Amino acid sequence: MYQRIMAAIDSNFADSKVLDTAIDMARKCGAKLALCHALDQTILAQQFPRVVFPDGIAPIEDSLRNGANEFLGQAAQRARAQGLEPEIRLIDSEQDHVPDMLARAATEWNADLLVIGLHGSQGVERLLGGSVAEQLTRKAAVSLLLVRS
């Protein structure tokens, strides 16, 4: 059925069913698995952070990247324990937001399914365009599996 499954995870992956669902589907389908995390650095690319942090934002970027690599590594260990050898993809951008990055990453990796968590957006988040999942339904060129946490 599916041959290339990408799971979009964040630091809360352990509390969600996204990773377990993607691992289970990859095992059942005999599919390749990619674990992907998108770092949205658009706010750091603005002038304001450069004024607030006169010594530069590189330490902040490094901290974000190190944290992401750590939980991606932990997620990969969980997949390996289930007999899979996942690819790890850490993507970032100073221009694009998470939905755009994930849609592009799934297309570039030739995923035929993107597994993402579904969190209800409220208030300002909804006003500004909805959740990542909601935006991906409009932007992604691949099939989506929305997993409620």
DSSP file (Angstrom, degrees, kcal/mol; ACC not computed):
  #  RESIDUE AA STRUCTURE BP1 BP2  ACC     N-H-->O    O-->H-N    N-H-->O    O-->H-N    TCO  KAPPA ALPHA  PHI   PSI    X-CA   Y-CA   Z-CA
    1    1 A M              0   0    0      0, 0.0     2,-0.4     0, 0.0    28,-0.0   0.000 360.0 360.0 360.0 -73.2    0.0    0.0    0.0
    2    2 A Y        +     0   0    0     23,-0.2     3,-0.1     1,-0.1   109,-0.0  -0.863 360.0 176.9-103.9 140.1    2.4    2.7    1.2
    3    3 A Q  S    S+     0   0    0     -2,-0.4    29,-2.9     1,-0.3     2,-0.4   0.656  72.9  36.4-111.5 -24.5    6.1    2.4    0.4
    4    4 A R  E     -a   32   0A   0     27,-0.2   108,-2.7   106,-0.1   109,-1.2  -0.922  67.4-177.7-137.8 108.4    7.5    5.7    1.9
    5    5 A I  E     -ab  33 113A   0     27,-2.8    29,-2.4    -2,-0.4     2,-0.5  -0.916   6.3-165.7-112.5 127.4    6.1    7.0    5.1
    6    6 A M  E     -ab  34 114A   0    107,-2.8   109,-3.2    -2,-0.5     2,-0.5  -0.944   4.8-158.2-111.8 131.3    7.2   10.3    6.7
    7    7 A A  E     -ab  35 115A   0     27,-3.0    29,-3.1    -2,-0.5     2,-0.7  -0.943   7.6-149.0-108.9 124.0    6.3   11.1   10.3
    8    8 A A  E     +a   36   0A   0    107,-2.8   109,-0.4    -2,-0.5     2,-0.3  -0.829  30.2 173.9 -91.6 114.0    6.4   14.8   11.3
    9    9 A I        -     0   0    0     27,-2.8    29,-0.3    -2,-0.7     2,-0.2  -0.844  18.4-167.9-123.2 157.1    7.3   14.8   15.0
   10   10 A D    >   -     0   0    0     -2,-0.3     3,-1.9    27,-0.1     4,-0.1  -0.644  52.5 -74.8-126.9-170.2    8.1   17.4   17.5
   11   11 A S  T 3  S+     0   0    0      1,-0.3     3,-0.4    -2,-0.2    26,-0.0   0.657 127.9  61.0 -66.5 -13.4    9.6   17.3   21.0
   12   12 A N  T >>  +     0   0    0      1,-0.2     3,-1.6     2,-0.1     4,-0.6   0.179  67.2 116.9 -94.1  16.9    6.3   16.0   22.4
   13   13 A F  G X4  +     0   0    0     -3,-1.9     3,-0.9     1,-0.3     6,-0.4   0.819  68.7  60.4 -56.7 -31.5    6.5   12.9   20.2
   14   14 A A  G 34 S+     0   0    0     -3,-0.4    -1,-0.3     1,-0.3    -2,-0.1   0.791 105.7  47.6 -68.4 -25.8    6.6   10.6   23.2
   15   15 A D  G <4 S+     0   0    0     -3,-1.6    -1,-0.3     2,-0.0     2,-0.2   0.504 107.7  67.9 -91.6  -5.0    3.2   11.9   24.4
   16   16 A S  S << S-     0   0    0     -3,-0.9     4,-0.3    -4,-0.6     3,-0.1  -0.607  76.8-130.1-112.0 172.8    1.6   11.5   21.0
   17   17 A K  S  > S+     0   0    0     -2,-0.2     4,-2.7   131,-0.2     5,-0.2   0.367  83.1  96.8 -99.4   3.2    0.6    8.6   18.9
   18   18 A V  H  > S+     0   0    0      2,-0.2     4,-2.6     1,-0.2     5,-0.2   0.948  86.9  41.9 -60.3 -51.9    2.2   10.0   15.7
   19   19 A L  H  > S+     0   0    0     -6,-0.4     4,-2.8     1,-0.2     5,-0.2   0.937 116.4  47.9 -63.4 -47.3    5.4    8.0   16.0
   20   20 A D  H  > S+     0   0    0     -4,-0.3     4,-2.6     1,-0.2    -1,-0.2   0.899 112.9  49.3 -61.7 -39.7    3.8    4.8   17.1
   21   21 A T  H  X S+     0   0    0     -4,-2.7     4,-2.6     2,-0.2    -1,-0.2   0.930 112.5  47.0 -64.2 -45.6    1.2    5.0   14.3
   22   22 A A  H  X S+     0   0    0     -4,-2.6     4,-2.6    -5,-0.2    -2,-0.2   0.906 113.7  48.2 -64.2 -42.0    4.0    5.7   11.7
   23   23 A I  H  X S+     0   0    0     -4,-2.8     4,-2.5    -5,-0.2     5,-0.2   0.937 112.5  48.9 -62.5 -46.7    6.1    2.8   12.9
   24   24 A D  H  X S+     0   0    0     -4,-2.6     4,-2.4    -5,-0.2    -2,-0.2   0.920 113.6  45.8 -60.6 -45.2    3.1    0.5   13.0
   25   25 A M  H  X S+     0   0    0     -4,-2.6     4,-2.4     2,-0.2     6,-0.3   0.911 111.8  51.4 -65.4 -42.0    2.1    1.4    9.4
   26   26 A A  H  X>S+     0   0    0     -4,-2.6     5,-2.1     1,-0.2     4,-1.1   0.906 112.2  47.2 -62.5 -41.3    5.7    1.2    8.1
   27   27 A R  H  <5S+     0   0    0     -4,-2.5     3,-0.3     3,-0.2    -2,-0.2   0.936 114.3  46.1 -64.3 -46.7    6.1   -2.3    9.6
   28   28 A K  H  <5S+     0   0    0     -4,-2.4    -2,-0.2     1,-0.2    -1,-0.2   0.841 120.5  38.8 -66.7 -33.8    2.7   -3.5    8.3
   29   29 A C  H  <5S-     0   0    0     -4,-2.4    -1,-0.2    -5,-0.2    -2,-0.2   0.553 104.1-124.0 -92.8  -8.7    3.4   -2.1    4.8
   30   30 A G  T  <5 +     0   0    0     -4,-1.1    -3,-0.2    -3,-0.3     2,-0.2   0.863  60.4 157.3  65.1  34.5    7.1   -3.0    4.6
   31   31 A A      < -     0   0    0     -5,-2.1   -27,-0.2    -6,-0.3    -1,-0.2  -0.515  48.6-108.6 -95.1 157.7    7.6    0.7    4.0
   32   32 A K  E     -a    4   0A   0    -29,-2.9   -27,-2.8    -2,-0.2     2,-0.4  -0.546  36.4-145.9 -74.9 150.7   10.6    3.0    4.4
   33   33 A L  E     -a    5   0A   0     52,-0.3    54,-2.5    -2,-0.2     2,-0.4  -0.980  15.1-171.2-127.1 132.9   10.2    5.4    7.3
   34   34 A A  E     -ac   6  87A   0    -29,-2.4   -27,-3.0    -2,-0.4     2,-0.6  -0.983  11.9-152.0-119.3 135.4   11.5    9.0    7.6
   35   35 A L  E     -ac   7  88A   0     52,-3.2    54,-2.9    -2,-0.4     2,-0.4  -0.938  23.5-173.1-105.8 121.2   11.3   10.9   10.9
   36   36 A C  E     -ac   8  89A   0    -29,-3.1   -27,-2.8    -2,-0.6     2,-0.4  -0.922  17.1-178.4-125.0 139.5   11.1   14.6   10.2
   37   37 A H  E     - c   0  90A   0     52,-2.2    54,-2.7    -2,-0.4     2,-0.5  -1.000  15.3-149.3-133.7 136.2   11.2   17.7   12.3
   38   38 A A  E     - c   0  91A   0     -2,-0.4     2,-0.7   -29,-0.3    54,-0.2  -0.914   2.4-155.1-109.7 124.9   10.8   21.3   11.0
   39   39 A L  E     - c   0  92A   0     52,-3.2    54,-1.4    -2,-0.5     2,-0.9  -0.878   9.7-151.3 -96.6 114.3   12.5   24.2   12.8
   40   40 A D  E     + c   0  93A   0     -2,-0.7     3,-0.3    52,-0.2     4,-0.1  -0.769  24.4 167.5 -87.2 106.8   10.7   27.4   12.0
   41   41 A Q     >  +     0   0    0     52,-2.3     4,-1.2    -2,-0.9    -1,-0.1   0.140  40.3 111.5-106.5  18.8   13.4   30.1   12.3
   42   42 A T  T  4 S+     0   0    0     54,-0.2     4,-0.4     1,-0.2     3,-0.3   0.885  78.3  50.8 -61.6 -38.3   11.4   32.9   10.7
   43   43 A I  T >4 S+     0   0    0     -3,-0.3     3,-0.9     1,-0.2    -1,-0.2   0.870 108.4  52.3 -67.8 -34.8   11.2   34.8   14.0
   44   44 A L  T 34 S+     0   0    0      1,-0.2    -1,-0.2    -4,-0.1    -2,-0.2   0.732 101.6  61.3 -72.8 -20.5   15.0   34.6   14.4
   45   45 A A  T 3< S+     0   0    0     -4,-1.2    -1,-0.2    -3,-0.3    -2,-0.2   0.602  87.9  95.2 -80.5 -10.9   15.6   36.0   11.0
   46   46 A Q  S <> S-     0   0    0     -3,-0.9     4,-0.7    -4,-0.4    -3,-0.0  -0.264  86.9-114.4 -76.0 167.1   13.8   39.2   11.9
   47   47 A Q  H  > S+     0   0    0      1,-0.2     4,-1.4     2,-0.2     3,-0.5   0.852 104.4  71.3 -70.1 -35.9   15.7   42.3   13.1
   48   48 A F  H >> S+     0   0    0      1,-0.2     4,-2.4     2,-0.2     3,-0.7   0.897  96.4  47.9 -53.6 -50.8   14.2   42.2   16.7
   49   49 A P  H 3> S+     0   0    0      0, 0.0     4,-2.5     0, 0.0    -1,-0.2   0.853 108.3  56.5 -61.1 -30.9   16.1   39.1   17.9
   50   50 A R  H 3< S+     0   0    0     -4,-0.7     6,-0.2    -3,-0.5    -2,-0.2   0.816 110.3  44.7 -70.1 -28.2   19.3   40.6   16.6
   51   51 A V  H << S+     0   0    0     -4,-1.4    -1,-0.2    -3,-0.7    -3,-0.1   0.892 115.5  46.4 -77.6 -43.0   18.7   43.7   18.7
   52   52 A V  H  < S+     0   0    0     -4,-2.4    -2,-0.2     1,-0.3    -1,-0.1   0.846 119.7  40.7 -69.1 -34.7   17.7   41.8   21.8
   53   53 A F    ><  +     0   0    0     -4,-2.5     3,-2.4    -5,-0.2    -1,-0.3  -0.719  68.2 173.9-115.0  79.4   20.6   39.4   21.5
   54   54 A P  T 3  S+     0   0    0      0, 0.0    -1,-0.1     0, 0.0     3,-0.1   0.727  77.0  62.2 -62.3 -21.2   23.6   41.6   20.5
   55   55 A D  T 3  S-     0   0    0      1,-0.3     3,-0.1    -3,-0.1     2,-0.1   0.456 120.2 -98.8 -82.2   0.5   26.0   38.6   20.8
   56   56 A G    <   -     0   0    0     -3,-2.4    -1,-0.3    -6,-0.2     4,-0.2  -0.161  17.1-100.8 104.8 162.4   24.0   36.9   18.0
   57   57 A I  S  > S+     0   0    0      1,-0.2     4,-2.5     2,-0.1     3,-0.4   0.382  89.2 102.3-101.3   1.4   21.4   34.3   17.7
   58   58 A A  H  > S+     0   0    0      1,-0.2     4,-2.9     2,-0.2     5,-0.2   0.886  79.6  53.5 -55.5 -41.6   23.7   31.4   16.8
   59   59 A P  H  > S+     0   0    0      0, 0.0     4,-2.1     0, 0.0    -1,-0.2   0.889 110.0  48.3 -62.4 -35.2   23.6   30.0   20.4
   60   60 A I  H  > S+     0   0    0     -3,-0.4     4,-2.5     2,-0.2    -2,-0.2   0.936 112.8  47.4 -67.3 -46.4   19.8   29.9   20.2
   61   61 A E  H  X S+     0   0    0     -4,-2.5     4,-2.5     1,-0.2     5,-0.2   0.910 112.1  50.4 -60.6 -42.9   19.8   28.2   16.8
   62   62 A D  H  X S+     0   0    0     -4,-2.9     4,-2.8    -5,-0.2    -1,-0.2   0.902 110.1  50.2 -61.9 -41.7   22.4   25.7   18.0
   63   63 A S  H  X S+     0   0    0     -4,-2.1     4,-2.5    -5,-0.2    -2,-0.2   0.918 111.7  47.5 -64.1 -44.1   20.3   24.9   21.1
   64   64 A L  H  X S+     0   0    0     -4,-2.5     4,-2.3     2,-0.2    -2,-0.2   0.926 114.6  46.6 -61.3 -45.4   17.2   24.4   18.9
   65   65 A R  H  X S+     0   0    0     -4,-2.5     4,-2.7     2,-0.2    -2,-0.2   0.909 112.7  49.1 -65.5 -43.4   19.1   22.2   16.5
   66   66 A N  H  X S+     0   0    0     -4,-2.8     4,-2.0     2,-0.2    -1,-0.2   0.916 112.0  48.7 -63.9 -42.9   20.7   20.1   19.3
   67   67 A G  H  X S+     0   0    0     -4,-2.5     4,-2.2    -5,-0.2     5,-0.2   0.915 112.6  48.3 -62.2 -42.9   17.4   19.6   21.0
   68   68 A A  H  X S+     0   0    0     -4,-2.3     4,-2.4     1,-0.2     5,-0.2   0.919 110.7  50.2 -64.6 -43.9   15.8   18.5   17.8
   69   69 A N  H  X S+     0   0    0     -4,-2.7     4,-2.1     1,-0.2    -1,-0.2   0.871 109.1  54.2 -62.3 -35.0   18.6   16.1   16.9
   70   70 A E  H  X S+     0   0    0     -4,-2.0     4,-2.0     2,-0.2    -2,-0.2   0.955 112.6  39.7 -65.9 -49.8   18.3   14.6   20.4
   71   71 A F  H  X S+     0   0    0     -4,-2.2     4,-2.2     1,-0.2    -1,-0.2   0.819 113.5  55.2 -74.7 -25.8   14.6   13.8   20.2
   72   72 A L  H  X S+     0   0    0     -4,-2.4     4,-2.4    -5,-0.2    -1,-0.2   0.900 108.3  50.1 -65.3 -39.3   14.9   12.7   16.6
   73   73 A G  H  X S+     0   0    0     -4,-2.1     4,-2.0    -5,-0.2    -2,-0.2   0.898 110.2  49.4 -63.9 -40.7   17.6   10.2   17.8
   74   74 A Q  H  X S+     0   0    0     -4,-2.0     4,-1.7     2,-0.2    -1,-0.2   0.901 111.3  49.4 -64.5 -40.9   15.3    9.0   20.5
   75   75 A A  H  X S+     0   0    0     -4,-2.2     4,-2.0     1,-0.2    -2,-0.2   0.901 109.0  52.8 -64.5 -40.2   12.5    8.5   18.1
   76   76 A A  H  X S+     0   0    0     -4,-2.4     4,-2.7     1,-0.2    -1,-0.2   0.881 105.6  54.6 -63.6 -37.6   14.8    6.6   15.7
   77   77 A Q  H  X S+     0   0    0     -4,-2.0     4,-2.1     1,-0.2    -1,-0.2   0.900 106.6  51.2 -62.0 -40.1   15.8    4.3   18.5
   78   78 A R  H  X S+     0   0    0     -4,-1.7     4,-0.5     1,-0.2    -1,-0.2   0.904 111.5  47.5 -63.4 -40.5   12.1    3.5   19.1
   79   79 A A  H ><>S+     0   0    0     -4,-2.0     5,-2.1     1,-0.2     3,-1.1   0.907 110.3  51.9 -67.3 -41.0   11.7    2.7   15.4
   80   80 A R  H ><5S+     0   0    0     -4,-2.7     3,-2.1     1,-0.3    -1,-0.2   0.870 101.9  60.3 -62.9 -36.3   14.9    0.5   15.4
   81   81 A A  H 3<5S+     0   0    0     -4,-2.1    -1,-0.3     1,-0.3    -2,-0.2   0.717 104.3  51.9 -63.6 -19.1   13.5   -1.4   18.4
   82   82 A Q  T <<5S-     0   0    0     -3,-1.1    -1,-0.3    -4,-0.5    -2,-0.2   0.233 128.9 -97.4-100.7  11.6   10.6   -2.3   16.1
   83   83 A G  T < 5S+     0   0    0     -3,-2.1     2,-0.3     1,-0.3    -3,-0.2   0.605  84.8 122.1  88.0  12.2   12.9   -3.6   13.3
   84   84 A L      < -     0   0    0     -5,-2.1    -1,-0.3    -8,-0.1    -2,-0.1  -0.732  52.4-149.6-105.7 157.2   13.0   -0.4   11.2
   85   85 A E        -     0   0    0     -2,-0.3   -52,-0.3    -3,-0.1    -8,-0.1  -0.801  28.9-164.2-122.3  87.2   15.9    1.7   10.0
   86   86 A P        -     0   0    0      0, 0.0     2,-0.3     0, 0.0   -52,-0.2  -0.317  16.4-127.5 -75.9 153.0   14.4    5.2    9.7
   87   87 A E  E     -c   34   0A   0    -54,-2.5   -52,-3.2    -2,-0.0     2,-0.5  -0.750  22.3-139.6 -88.8 145.9   15.9    8.2    8.0
   88   88 A I  E     -c   35   0A   0     -2,-0.3     2,-0.5   -54,-0.2   -52,-0.2  -0.934  19.0-175.4-111.0 130.3   16.2   11.3   10.1
   89   89 A R  E     -c   36   0A   0    -54,-2.9   -52,-2.2    -2,-0.5     2,-0.6  -0.950   7.1-176.9-130.4 111.8   15.4   14.6    8.4
   90   90 A L  E     -c   37   0A   0     -2,-0.5     2,-0.3   -54,-0.2   -52,-0.2  -0.943  16.5-177.9-105.2 117.5   15.9   17.9   10.3
   91   91 A I  E     +c   38   0A   0    -54,-2.7   -52,-3.2    -2,-0.6     2,-0.3  -0.862   5.5 173.7-118.0 150.3   14.7   20.8    8.1
   92   92 A D  E     -c   39   0A   0     -2,-0.3     2,-0.3   -54,-0.2   -52,-0.2  -0.975   7.7-176.5-150.1 164.5   14.7   24.5    8.8
   93   93 A S  E     -c   40   0A   0    -54,-1.4   -52,-2.3    -2,-0.3   -51,-0.2  -0.969  26.1-156.4-161.0 145.2   14.0   27.8    7.1
   94   94 A E  S    S+     0   0    0     -2,-0.3   -49,-0.1   -54,-0.1    -1,-0.1   0.457 103.5  35.4 -96.6  -5.6   14.3   31.5    7.9
   95   95 A Q  S    S+     0   0    0      1,-0.1     2,-0.3     2,-0.1    -2,-0.1   0.730 108.4  62.2-113.8 -37.6   11.6   32.2    5.2
   96   96 A D  S    S-     0   0    0      1,-0.1   -55,-0.3     2,-0.0   -54,-0.2  -0.651  70.4-132.3-100.4 150.0    9.1   29.3    5.3
   97   97 A H     >  -     0   0    0     -2,-0.3     4,-2.2   -57,-0.1     3,-0.5  -0.453  38.6 -89.4 -92.4 170.8    6.8   28.2    8.1
   98   98 A V  H  > S+     0   0    0      1,-0.2     4,-2.9     2,-0.2     5,-0.3   0.852 121.9  52.6 -52.1 -48.5    6.4   24.6    9.3
   99   99 A P  H  > S+     0   0    0      0, 0.0     4,-2.3     0, 0.0    -1,-0.2   0.912 112.3  46.2 -58.8 -40.7    3.5   23.6    6.9
  100  100 A D  H  > S+     0   0    0     -3,-0.5     4,-2.2     2,-0.2    -2,-0.2   0.916 113.8  48.6 -65.8 -42.3    5.5   24.7    3.8
  101  101 A M  H  X S+     0   0    0     -4,-2.2     4,-2.8     2,-0.2    -1,-0.2   0.921 113.2  46.6 -64.7 -43.4    8.6   23.0    5.0
  102  102 A L  H  X S+     0   0    0     -4,-2.9     4,-2.5     2,-0.2     5,-0.2   0.906 111.6  50.8 -66.9 -41.0    6.9   19.7    5.8
  103  103 A A  H  X S+     0   0    0     -4,-2.3     4,-1.8    -5,-0.3    38,-0.3   0.926 114.5  44.4 -61.4 -43.8    5.0   19.7    2.5
  104  104 A R  H  X S+     0   0    0     -4,-2.2     4,-3.0    -5,-0.2     5,-0.2   0.916 112.4  51.4 -67.0 -43.2    8.2   20.3    0.6
  105  105 A A  H  X S+     0   0    0     -4,-2.8     4,-2.1     1,-0.2    -2,-0.2   0.905 109.8  49.8 -61.8 -42.1   10.2   17.7    2.6
  106  106 A A  H  <>S+     0   0    0     -4,-2.5     5,-2.8     2,-0.2     4,-0.3   0.906 113.8  45.5 -63.8 -41.3    7.5   15.0    1.9
  107  107 A T  H ><5S+     0   0    0     -4,-1.8     3,-1.1    -5,-0.2    -2,-0.2   0.929 113.1  49.0 -67.2 -45.3    7.6   15.8   -1.8
  108  108 A E  H 3<5S+     0   0    0     -4,-3.0    -2,-0.2     1,-0.3    -1,-0.2   0.843 112.9  47.5 -64.6 -33.4   11.4   15.8   -2.0
  109  109 A W  T 3<5S-     0   0    0     -4,-2.1    -1,-0.3    -5,-0.2    -2,-0.2   0.498 111.9-123.4 -84.3  -3.6   11.6   12.5   -0.1
  110  110 A N  T < 5 +     0   0    0     -3,-1.1    -3,-0.2    -4,-0.3    -2,-0.1   0.848  45.4 176.7  61.9  37.4    8.9   11.1   -2.4
  111  111 A A      < -     0   0    0     -5,-2.8  -106,-0.2    -6,-0.2    -1,-0.2  -0.420  26.1-164.4 -66.1 144.2    6.7   10.2    0.6
  112  112 A D  S    S+     0   0    0   -108,-2.7    31,-0.6     1,-0.3     2,-0.3   0.418  79.6  32.6-107.1  -1.4    3.4    8.7   -0.3
  113  113 A L  E     -bd   5 143A   0   -109,-1.2  -107,-2.8    29,-0.1     2,-0.5  -0.948  62.7-163.0-151.8 133.4    2.1    9.3    3.2
  114  114 A L  E     -bd   6 144A   0     29,-2.5    31,-2.5    -2,-0.3     2,-0.5  -0.976  12.5-156.4-116.2 119.3    2.8   12.0    5.7
  115  115 A V  E     +bd   7 145A   0   -109,-3.2  -107,-2.8    -2,-0.5     2,-0.3  -0.848  22.4 168.5 -99.1 123.6    1.7   11.2    9.3
  116  116 A I  E     - d   0 146A   0     29,-2.5    31,-2.8    -2,-0.5     2,-0.2  -0.943  34.1-108.1-135.8 155.6    1.1   14.3   11.5
  117  117 A G  E     - d   0 147A   0   -109,-0.4     2,-0.6    -2,-0.3    16,-0.2  -0.512  25.6-139.8 -80.9 151.0   -0.4   15.1   14.8
  118  118 A L  E     + d   0 148A   0     29,-2.5    31,-1.0    -2,-0.2     2,-0.4  -0.946  25.9 168.8-117.3 113.5   -3.7   16.8   15.1
  119  119 A H        -     0   0    0     -2,-0.6     2,-0.2    29,-0.1    14,-0.2  -0.987  39.5-113.6-121.7 131.1   -4.0   19.5   17.8
  120  120 A G        -     0   0    0     -2,-0.4     2,-0.3    11,-0.1     6,-0.1  -0.461  29.3-140.2 -65.9 126.7   -7.1   21.7   17.8
  121  121 A S        +     0   0    0     -2,-0.2     2,-0.3     4,-0.1    10,-0.1  -0.678  26.7 176.1 -88.2 145.0   -6.1   25.3   17.1
  122  122 A Q    >>  -     0   0    0     -2,-0.3     3,-1.2     8,-0.1     4,-0.8  -0.903  40.5  -7.5-139.8 166.3   -7.8   28.0   19.0
  123  123 A G  H 3> S+     0   0    0     -2,-0.3     4,-2.0     1,-0.3     3,-0.3  -0.128 126.5   2.6  54.5-129.1   -7.8   31.8   19.4
  124  124 A V  H 3> S+     0   0    0      1,-0.2     4,-2.3     2,-0.2    -1,-0.3   0.865 129.9  58.9 -61.5 -39.6   -5.0   33.6   17.7
  125  125 A E  H <4>S+     0   0    0     -3,-1.2     5,-1.8     1,-0.2    -1,-0.2   0.915 108.8  44.8 -57.9 -43.8   -3.5   30.5   16.1
  126  126 A R  H ><5S+     0   0    0     -4,-0.8     3,-1.5    -3,-0.3    -1,-0.2   0.904 111.9  52.8 -66.8 -41.4   -6.8   29.8   14.3
  127  127 A L  H 3<5S+     0   0    0     -4,-2.0    -1,-0.2     1,-0.3    -2,-0.2   0.855 106.3  54.6 -61.2 -36.3   -7.1   33.5   13.3
  128  128 A L  T 3<5S-     0   0    0     -4,-2.3    -1,-0.3    -5,-0.2    -2,-0.2   0.266 140.1 -62.6 -87.9  12.9   -3.6   33.4   11.8
  129  129 A G  T < 5S-     0   0    0     -3,-1.5    -3,-0.2    -5,-0.1    -2,-0.2   0.450  75.8 -97.8 127.9   0.1   -4.3   30.4    9.5
  130  130 A G      < -     0   0    0     -5,-1.8    -8,-0.1    -6,-0.2   -10,-0.0  -0.268  62.9 -31.0  87.9-176.0   -5.1   27.4   11.6
  131  131 A S     >  -     0   0    0    -10,-0.1     4,-2.3     1,-0.1     5,-0.2  -0.193  58.7-106.7 -75.1 167.7   -3.1   24.5   12.8
  132  132 A V  H  > S+     0   0    0      2,-0.2     4,-2.5     1,-0.2     5,-0.2   0.918 122.9  51.5 -58.7 -44.1   -0.1   23.0   10.9
  133  133 A A  H  > S+     0   0    0    -16,-0.2     4,-1.7     1,-0.2    -1,-0.2   0.920 108.7  49.9 -60.9 -44.4   -2.3   20.0   10.1
  134  134 A E  H  > S+     0   0    0      1,-0.2     4,-0.6     2,-0.2    -1,-0.2   0.909 112.8  46.4 -62.2 -42.4   -5.1   22.2    8.7
  135  135 A Q  H >X S+     0   0    0     -4,-2.3     4,-1.4     1,-0.2     3,-1.0   0.873 108.3  56.8 -67.6 -36.6   -2.6   24.1    6.5
  136  136 A L  H 3X S+     0   0    0     -4,-2.5     4,-2.7     1,-0.3    -1,-0.2   0.831  95.6  64.4 -65.0 -31.0   -1.0   20.9    5.3
  137  137 A T  H 3< S+     0   0    0     -4,-1.7    -1,-0.3     1,-0.2    -2,-0.2   0.800 111.1  38.3 -62.2 -25.2   -4.4   19.7    4.0
  138  138 A R  H << S+     0   0    0     -3,-1.0    -1,-0.2    -4,-0.6    -2,-0.2   0.721 126.3  34.1 -92.4 -24.4   -4.2   22.6    1.6
  139  139 A K  H  < S+     0   0    0     -4,-1.4    -3,-0.2   -40,-0.0    -2,-0.2   0.768  88.8  96.3-106.0 -30.6   -0.5   22.5    0.8
  140  140 A A     <  -     0   0    0     -4,-2.7     4,-0.1    -5,-0.2   -37,-0.1  -0.392  49.8-160.9 -73.8 139.1    0.7   18.9    0.8
  141  141 A A  S    S+     0   0    0    -38,-0.3     2,-0.3    -2,-0.1    -1,-0.1   0.373  74.4  70.1 -93.6   1.8    0.9   17.0   -2.5
  142  142 A V  S    S-     0   0    0      1,-0.1   -29,-0.1   -39,-0.0   -30,-0.1  -0.742  96.7 -86.1-115.3 164.6    1.0   13.7   -0.6
  143  143 A S  E     -d  113   0A   0    -31,-0.6   -29,-2.5    -2,-0.3     2,-0.4  -0.392  44.0-144.9 -67.3 147.6   -1.6   11.8    1.4
  144  144 A L  E     -d  114   0A   0    -31,-0.2     2,-0.5    -4,-0.1   -29,-0.2  -0.911  13.3-161.0-117.5 142.6   -2.0   12.8    5.0
  145  145 A L  E     -d  115   0A   0    -31,-2.5   -29,-2.5    -2,-0.4     2,-0.6  -0.973  15.6-156.3-118.5 113.8   -2.8   10.7    8.0
  146  146 A L  E     -d  116   0A   0     -2,-0.5     2,-0.6   -31,-0.2   -29,-0.2  -0.801   7.8-163.7 -93.4 123.6   -4.0   12.9   10.9
  147  147 A V  E     -d  117   0A   0    -31,-2.8   -29,-2.5    -2,-0.6     2,-0.2  -0.929  13.1-137.2-113.6 120.8   -3.5   11.4   14.3
  148  148 A R  E      d  118   0A   0     -2,-0.6  -131,-0.2   -31,-0.2   -29,-0.1  -0.538 360.0 360.0 -73.6 138.4   -5.3   12.8   17.3
  149  149 A S              0   0    0    -31,-1.0    -1,-0.1    -2,-0.2   -30,-0.1   0.463 360.0 360.0 -86.3 360.0   -3.1   13.0   20.4
